[in-house]
Amino acid sequence: MTDDDATNTVLIKASSLLRESSERLTDGAATDAVPRLLAEATRCYDAVARKLSPEDAETAATVAVGRSTIAALALQRCALDELDCDWSWTDGDDGPYLGDMEEYDEDGLSEPLLARAVEAARAALDADPGDPLVPLHLGHALCWSGERDGAVAAYTEALRRDPGDHVARDSLAELGEEVPEEDDFDGTESPDRYAFALVREEARISNSEWASIACVFGSVATAQRDADEILKSCDNGDFTPEDLPTTLKLTLEIHRPGQPITRFPVEPLDASFLIDWSGLPEGEPLDPPLPPGRPVRIDGETCFHGGLR
């Protein structure tokens, strides 16, 4: 992992661009900005790669996973916006049906994006044989193209790396495969290889629906600051702290590999938008640390590195 603060900042910036792109595609709003965001993220990764030490395999893997994510999002945008596919293809929901490319893309508009997505995913698999997000990218791309055997192998590998990934599980079932039992994963222990803090923000969008966004951080202190900023942004005179439980829910989670997930419900102090952080283990190191800018695939959800909201 790089010790260069400037490089780490660039990697976190790239992750924030990927997060915004993913959110825009999920929401279906202002997706015309996604190519620009992905191009900027590409420039970030290229800048890091140009000065990367050959010995820094961890950062090289972060760049490779980031490039795979860019290619996956570019293919997703093409399928959703330019080809008018009628399904919700997001990492947190589902993937394409087998061979949808043949049905929706008679002119081959997505072919170069498909080739890039497959190439980038396989490069990332070589760079990091343990990352659970990349096999999902590969599975979606191969499923889109109609390569059933390759898609099955990729989804199976994604599920092996993250037994709680319901997207990989559902995708295998859709392909007619016998899906492994979920007995070994109950959501109480973190299956990831790194330790990190996570801030989950749930906001009410209708009387019956909540939207959820989760960002990961390399330290408890930075996650705490992020939660403070979210709550501070609510202090705009529109409602009081007493209204928050019906409008906004915040949870701070601490993940350590193979250990129980520690969750802190975040509630403001009486008559203020301040948070009582007493009892939060701010000084305890998160080890092994999450590489800066590395997205985390956990419990069927892709969580991008926080910062630069």
N, C-alpha and C positions, 0 to 999 in steps of 0.2 A: 504494500500500500504506500502511496506517495506521501511524503512529509511536506510537500510543497503546498503552502496555503493557497497560492494563486491557482494552482492546478485543481485543488479540491473545490475552490469556488466555481471554477468553470464547469466541473462535473456536476455540481449541485444546480448550477444554472441550467445545464442541459436537461437535468431531471425535471426541473420545474417547467420547462418548455414541453416535455413529453407529457407531464401531468395535465397541463392546460389543453394540449391536443386531445388527449384521451377524454377529458371532461367534455370538450366541445362535441366530440363525436358521440359520446354517450347521451348528451342532452339534445343533440340535433340542432344546436343553435350556432350561428356564425361559423360554420365549418369551412367557409371559404378562406379563413385565416389559417387553417391547419397546414397547408403546404409551406407557408412562410415560417411558421413555428418550427416545423420539422427541418426546414433548410437551415434555420439558425442553430438548432440542436446539432445538426450535422457538422456545421462549422466549429462548434464547441468541441465535439469529439475529434475532429481532424486536427484542431490546434493541440489537444492533449497528445494525440498519437504522434505528432511530429517531433515532440521532445521527450517521448517516453523511453525510459531506460529498458534495455532488453531483459534486465533482471526483474523488472516490476511486473510480474505476471498478474497480480491482483488488479492493478489499474488497467492493464491490457484487457482483462476479462470484463471489467466495468464498461470499457469502451465498446467491446464486442457485443455485450448484452444491450447497451444503448443503441447501437446501430441496428441490431435485430429488432428492437422495439420500434425504431423509426420506420423500418421497412414494413413491419406488420401494420402499423398505423396508416401508412401510405396506401397499402393494399386495401385496408378496411375502408378508408375514405373513398377510394375509387369505387368499391363495390356498393357502398351505401349511397353516395351522392351522384356519381356519374353513371352508374348502371342501374340505379333505382331498385336495388334488392329489397325485398319486403320482410327482412328479419333483422333482429337487433344483434349485430355482431360486435360484442364488446367482451373484453377479458373477464368482466364480472358477470356476464349473463350467458351467452352461448356463442357458438361458432357457426360456420356455414354448413348447409346440408351438402352431402357428397355430390360433387360434380355440378354445383351451382354455376360455375364459370361457363359451362356449355350452354346452360339455359339463358343466362343473363348477358353474356359477353360474346355475341356472335362475331363482332369485329375484332376481337382480341385486344381490346384496349388495356386490359389488366395484365396481359402476358409479361411485359417487361417488369412490372411491379411484382408479379408472382415469382419470377425468376430471382429477383433481388431479395425477396422475402425468404425464399428457400436457401439461397446462398448465404445470406447474413445469419440466419438461424443456425445453419450447419457450422459456420465459422465460430459462432458463439458457443456452440456445443463443444467444439474443440478447445476453445479458450477456457471454458469453465464447465467441466463435465458434471457438476452438481447443481447448477442453477435450475430451479423448477419452472421458471417463466418461459425460457427459450423453447423447450419441447412443445409447449402450447402454441407458440408462434408457428412452429413447423407443422404441427398437426392441423391448424386452421388453414394454412396455405395449401397443404397437400389435399386436404378435404375439399377445398374450393376447386382445385384442379381435377379432382376425381381419382387421385391415387389412393385407393382405399387401404392397401397394405401398409404403405408408408404412413398414412394418417393414423391407423391403428397403433403402429409401433410408437409413433411420437406421443399420442395421448396416453398410451400405457406407461411410457417413461415419465411423462409429466405426473401421472398419478402415483408412480413409485416414489418420485422425489417429494411430492406433497400429497399424502394420503387424504387430506381434507379438501382437495380441489374438486368441487362439485362440477365445474365446467368440463374438466377432463373426464370425469366419471359419466356425466350426461352425454358427452360427445361419443364415448365408447358405446354406451347403450344405444344411441341413435344409429350407430354403425352395425348394430346387431351382435355386439360382443358381450360375452359374459363378464360382468363387472365384478371385480374383487370386493369382498365384504369391507365395510368401513369400521370394523370392530376395533382396529388398532388406533383409531383417532377419535377423540371425543372433544377436541377443541380447547382443552384445559392446559395443554402443554405446547410450547412452541416447537415446531418441527424444523425451524430454520437453522442454518449453520452459524448465523451471526447473532450477536446481542444488539438490541436496539430499543428505542422508545418509540411509541406510536401514539399519535393524537387522532382520535376518531371524532368527527364532527357530524352530527345528525341534525338536519334542519327540516322543519315542517314545510311541505310544499302544497299540501291540501289538507282537508279535514281528515283524510285517511292515509295519506302517504308522507313518508319521510325520505329525504335524500341524504345519502351518507358519503362522506369523503374521509379518507384516512391517509395520513402522511407519516413517514418514518423519519427518525432522527438518530444521529450517532451518539447523543448524550441526553440524559434526563433533563439537564438544564435548558438545552435548546428546545426540547419538547414543551417544557414548562413555559418558556417565553412565548412559544407559538400559541398555546392555549390562552395565555394572558392576552395576547393580541386579538385573538378571535373574540373573546369576551369584551374587551375594550371597544371593539368595533360596534358592539351592540349598544353601547352607552351613547346613544344619539338622540335621546329624548322621546323616541317613539313608544317605548315600553319600559317597564320597571323590572328589576331582578326577579320579582315575584311572578312575572309573566314568562320567564325563561323556560321553566320545565315543560311548558306547553308549546314552546317554539324552537328551542335549541337544547341539544343534549351533547355534552362533551365527556369523553372518557380518555384518560391517559393510561396506556398500557406499557409495561416493561416486559420485554421478551428476552429470554436467555435460552440457548439451545438445550432441548430436552428437559427444561424446568417448567414448573407451573407459571402461567402468565399472571402477572400481578396487575390488577386493574384498580384505578383510582377514579371514582366518579367525581367530576369537577362541578362544584357548586359555588356560587358567589356568596360572600359574607352577607350578613343582614344589611339591607338598605344600601348596597354598593355593588359595583361590578368587579370587586376584587376577589381573588381566590385564596382560600385557606390551604396552603401547601404544607402544613405541619404533618409530619409523618412521611413525607416523600423522601426517598433515599437519593438526594441530589448528588452526594459525594461518592456514591458507589460506582466504580468503573463498569462499563458495559464491555464484556470481554467474551469471545473475540469480537472486536469492534466491526460494525457494518462499514464497508468501504464507502467513502463519500460518493454520493450520486447514484448508488446502486439501488434499483427498484427491488422490492420484496414481493414475492408471490406467496401468499399465505391464506389458508382457508378459502380458496377459490376467489381471491381478490388480489389485484395488482396495486400495491401501495408504492407511490413514488417518494423519493427523498424530499423532505420538507425544506422550506426556505424560499425566499423571494416570492412570497404569496402576492 
